[in-house]
Amino acid sequence: MVERYVCVARQGLESVQRVVHFRAERLSRVRKMVEAMEKYRARQMEGLQAKYTRRMQMVEQLRLSYSSQAEKFRDYRAAQMEHMSSHLENIRENYNQQMQRVREYGSRRAEQLWESYERQ
């Protein structure tokens, strides 16, 4: 059922204007406008969701990158500590070997001096 509204507007005595509104047309226009607004809202929500998903992926990638860098730094530090420890151990061993050689040389030299003293 289509309802019809007639509005009469007069300007002065002579002219009469009739404005006819059909309620069905108005409802269909309103319905189309609401549908268009709903489509726009849906597109906006999809765009926001896509942006949110992309940004969350970027944050996750950044977190993984930072954690892998931190792990690499820890490994590097451990390797450096191991290297320094082995280097210090080598220095200690070399020092002990040199001290042993000096002691042996000193005792041999003392024996030689004692033998030469006894011979005289």
ZADO-1210 file (C-alpha; in nm, 4 decimals, padded with zeros to 6 digits):
<atoms>
<atom x="00.0000" y="00.0000" z="00.0000" code="MET" pos="1"/>
<atom x="00.1416" y="00.3348" z="-00.1060" code="VAL" pos="2"/>
<atom x="00.0337" y="00.6327" z="00.0941" code="GLU" pos="3"/>
<atom x="00.0148" y="00.9687" z="-00.0682" code="ARG" pos="4"/>
<atom x="00.0442" y="01.3023" z="00.1030" code="TYR" pos="5"/>
<atom x="-00.0577" y="01.6246" z="-00.0643" code="VAL" pos="6"/>
<atom x="00.0601" y="01.9579" z="00.0629" code="CYS" pos="7"/>
<atom x="-00.0900" y="02.2746" z="-00.0767" code="VAL" pos="8"/>
<atom x="00.1123" y="02.5930" z="-00.0693" code="ALA" pos="9"/>
<atom x="-00.0305" y="02.9293" z="-00.1789" code="ARG" pos="10"/>
<atom x="00.1566" y="03.2346" z="-00.2790" code="GLN" pos="11"/>
<atom x="-00.0823" y="03.5168" z="-00.3059" code="GLY" pos="12"/>
<atom x="-00.4272" y="03.4583" z="-00.4566" code="LEU" pos="13"/>
<atom x="-00.3379" y="03.3089" z="-00.7896" code="GLU" pos="14"/>
<atom x="-00.0731" y="03.0410" z="-00.7652" code="SER" pos="15"/>
<atom x="-00.1335" y="02.7127" z="-00.5956" code="VAL" pos="16"/>
<atom x="00.1446" y="02.4588" z="-00.5691" code="GLN" pos="17"/>
<atom x="00.0860" y="02.1022" z="-00.4790" code="ARG" pos="18"/>
<atom x="00.3618" y="01.8903" z="-00.3358" code="VAL" pos="19"/>
<atom x="00.2930" y="01.5204" z="-00.3466" code="VAL" pos="20"/>
<atom x="00.4975" y="01.2828" z="-00.1349" code="HIS" pos="21"/>
<atom x="00.4821" y="00.9137" z="-00.1721" code="PHE" pos="22"/>
<atom x="00.5670" y="00.7423" z="00.1500" code="ARG" pos="23"/>
<atom x="00.6930" y="00.4280" z="-00.0263" code="ALA" pos="24"/>
<atom x="00.9524" y="00.6269" z="-00.2206" code="GLU" pos="25"/>
<atom x="01.0703" y="00.7971" z="00.0927" code="ARG" pos="26"/>
<atom x="01.0974" y="00.4672" z="00.2776" code="LEU" pos="27"/>
<atom x="01.2957" y="00.3079" z="-00.0030" code="SER" pos="28"/>
<atom x="01.5328" y="00.6068" z="-00.0110" code="ARG" pos="29"/>
<atom x="01.5769" y="00.5888" z="00.3646" code="VAL" pos="30"/>
<atom x="01.6303" y="00.2151" z="00.3427" code="ARG" pos="31"/>
<atom x="01.8929" y="00.2603" z="00.0682" code="LYS" pos="32"/>
<atom x="02.0650" y="00.5287" z="00.2732" code="MET" pos="33"/>
<atom x="02.0718" y="00.3023" z="00.5800" code="VAL" pos="34"/>
<atom x="02.2077" y="00.0153" z="00.3681" code="GLU" pos="35"/>
<atom x="02.4755" y="00.2445" z="00.2246" code="ALA" pos="36"/>
<atom x="02.5703" y="00.3581" z="00.5753" code="MET" pos="37"/>
<atom x="02.5862" y="-00.0030" z="00.6910" code="GLU" pos="38"/>
<atom x="02.8101" y="-00.0962" z="00.3950" code="LYS" pos="39"/>
<atom x="03.0347" y="00.2016" z="00.4719" code="TYR" pos="40"/>
<atom x="03.0533" y="00.1016" z="00.8389" code="ARG" pos="41"/>
<atom x="03.1342" y="-00.2582" z="00.7419" code="ALA" pos="42"/>
<atom x="03.4126" y="-00.1397" z="00.5052" code="ARG" pos="43"/>
<atom x="03.5542" y="00.0863" z="00.7750" code="GLN" pos="44"/>
<atom x="03.5502" y="-00.1975" z="01.0278" code="MET" pos="45"/>
<atom x="03.7220" y="-00.4327" z="00.7813" code="GLU" pos="46"/>
<atom x="03.9883" y="-00.1693" z="00.7166" code="GLY" pos="47"/>
<atom x="04.0423" y="-00.1154" z="01.0875" code="LEU" pos="48"/>
<atom x="04.0645" y="-00.4875" z="01.1475" code="GLN" pos="49"/>
<atom x="04.3168" y="-00.5278" z="00.8649" code="ALA" pos="50"/>
<atom x="04.5289" y="-00.2410" z="01.0035" code="LYS" pos="51"/>
<atom x="04.5096" y="-00.3860" z="01.3527" code="TYR" pos="52"/>
<atom x="04.6150" y="-00.7293" z="01.2257" code="THR" pos="53"/>
<atom x="04.9072" y="-00.5821" z="01.0288" code="ARG" pos="54"/>
<atom x="05.0255" y="-00.3790" z="01.3253" code="ARG" pos="55"/>
<atom x="04.9976" y="-00.6744" z="01.5601" code="MET" pos="56"/>
<atom x="05.2076" y="-00.8790" z="01.3161" code="GLN" pos="57"/>
<atom x="05.4639" y="-00.5978" z="01.3040" code="MET" pos="58"/>
<atom x="05.4767" y="-00.5863" z="01.6839" code="VAL" pos="59"/>
<atom x="05.5196" y="-00.9645" z="01.6985" code="GLU" pos="60"/>
<atom x="05.7994" y="-00.9510" z="01.4389" code="GLN" pos="61"/>
<atom x="05.9670" y="-00.6711" z="01.6330" code="LEU" pos="62"/>
<atom x="05.9398" y="-00.8692" z="01.9562" code="ARG" pos="63"/>
<atom x="06.0911" y="-01.1756" z="01.7895" code="LEU" pos="64"/>
<atom x="06.3685" y="-00.9625" z="01.6417" code="SER" pos="65"/>
<atom x="06.4517" y="-00.8088" z="01.9798" code="TYR" pos="66"/>
<atom x="06.4486" y="-01.1448" z="02.1542" code="SER" pos="67"/>
<atom x="06.6764" y="-01.2986" z="01.8889" code="SER" pos="68"/>
<atom x="06.9139" y="-01.0007" z="01.9170" code="GLN" pos="69"/>
<atom x="06.9196" y="-01.0360" z="02.2948" code="ALA" pos="70"/>
<atom x="06.9934" y="-01.4081" z="02.2571" code="GLU" pos="71"/>
<atom x="07.2759" y="-01.3308" z="02.0122" code="LYS" pos="72"/>
<atom x="07.4205" y="-01.0748" z="02.2543" code="PHE" pos="73"/>
<atom x="07.4068" y="-01.3295" z="02.5375" code="ARG" pos="74"/>
<atom x="07.5781" y="-01.5897" z="02.3178" code="ASP" pos="75"/>
<atom x="07.8416" y="-01.3354" z="02.2118" code="TYR" pos="76"/>
<atom x="07.9053" y="-01.2402" z="02.5748" code="ARG" pos="77"/>
<atom x="07.9370" y="-01.6057" z="02.6746" code="ALA" pos="78"/>
<atom x="08.1778" y="-01.6680" z="02.3858" code="ALA" pos="79"/>
<atom x="08.3857" y="-01.3642" z="02.4848" code="GLN" pos="80"/>
<atom x="08.3954" y="-01.4775" z="02.8464" code="MET" pos="81"/>
<atom x="08.5011" y="-01.8268" z="02.7377" code="GLU" pos="82"/>
<atom x="08.7709" y="-01.6798" z="02.5138" code="HIS" pos="83"/>
<atom x="08.9023" y="-01.4561" z="02.7918" code="MET" pos="84"/>
<atom x="08.8957" y="-01.7434" z="03.0385" code="SER" pos="85"/>
<atom x="09.0948" y="-01.9690" z="02.8061" code="SER" pos="86"/>
<atom x="09.3361" y="-01.6840" z="02.7314" code="HIS" pos="87"/>
<atom x="09.3960" y="-01.6248" z="03.1027" code="LEU" pos="88"/>
<atom x="09.4416" y="-01.9987" z="03.1544" code="GLU" pos="89"/>
<atom x="09.7066" y="-02.0036" z="02.8780" code="ASN" pos="90"/>
<atom x="09.8841" y="-01.7072" z="03.0371" code="ILE" pos="91"/>
<atom x="09.8804" y="-01.8822" z="03.3760" code="ARG" pos="92"/>
<atom x="10.0191" y="-02.2048" z="03.2245" code="GLU" pos="93"/>
<atom x="10.2935" y="-02.0162" z="03.0402" code="ASN" pos="94"/>
<atom x="10.3858" y="-01.8311" z="03.3585" code="TYR" pos="95"/>
<atom x="10.4058" y="-02.1563" z="03.5561" code="ASN" pos="96"/>
<atom x="10.6188" y="-02.3180" z="03.2846" code="GLN" pos="97"/>
<atom x="10.8551" y="-02.0202" z="03.2804" code="GLN" pos="98"/>
<atom x="10.8820" y="-02.0263" z="03.6593" code="MET" pos="99"/>
<atom x="10.9596" y="-02.3985" z="03.6479" code="GLN" pos="100"/>
<atom x="11.2309" y="-02.3381" z="03.3883" code="ARG" pos="101"/>
<atom x="11.3777" y="-02.0575" z="03.5986" code="VAL" pos="102"/>
<atom x="11.3800" y="-02.2816" z="03.9076" code="ARG" pos="103"/>
<atom x="11.5410" y="-02.5675" z="03.7146" code="GLU" pos="104"/>
<atom x="11.7993" y="-02.3321" z="03.5681" code="TYR" pos="105"/>
<atom x="11.8684" y="-02.1824" z="03.9091" code="GLY" pos="106"/>
<atom x="11.9099" y="-02.5216" z="04.0748" code="SER" pos="107"/>
<atom x="12.1329" y="-02.6486" z="03.7907" code="ARG" pos="108"/>
<atom x="12.3424" y="-02.3350" z="03.8101" code="ARG" pos="109"/>
<atom x="12.3709" y="-02.3691" z="04.1868" code="ALA" pos="110"/>
<atom x="12.4844" y="-02.7320" z="04.1443" code="GLU" pos="111"/>
<atom x="12.7395" y="-02.6265" z="03.8851" code="GLN" pos="112"/>
<atom x="12.8720" y="-02.3580" z="04.1164" code="LEU" pos="113"/>
<atom x="12.8884" y="-02.6041" z="04.4066" code="TRP" pos="114"/>
<atom x="13.0723" y="-02.8597" z="04.1929" code="GLU" pos="115"/>
<atom x="13.3170" y="-02.5982" z="04.0715" code="SER" pos="116"/>
<atom x="13.3704" y="-02.4860" z="04.4326" code="TYR" pos="117"/>
<atom x="13.4368" y="-02.8439" z="04.5435" code="GLU" pos="118"/>
<atom x="13.6893" y="-02.8921" z="04.2658" code="ARG" pos="119"/>
<atom x="13.8933" y="-02.5980" z="04.3717" code="GLN" pos="120"/>
</atoms>
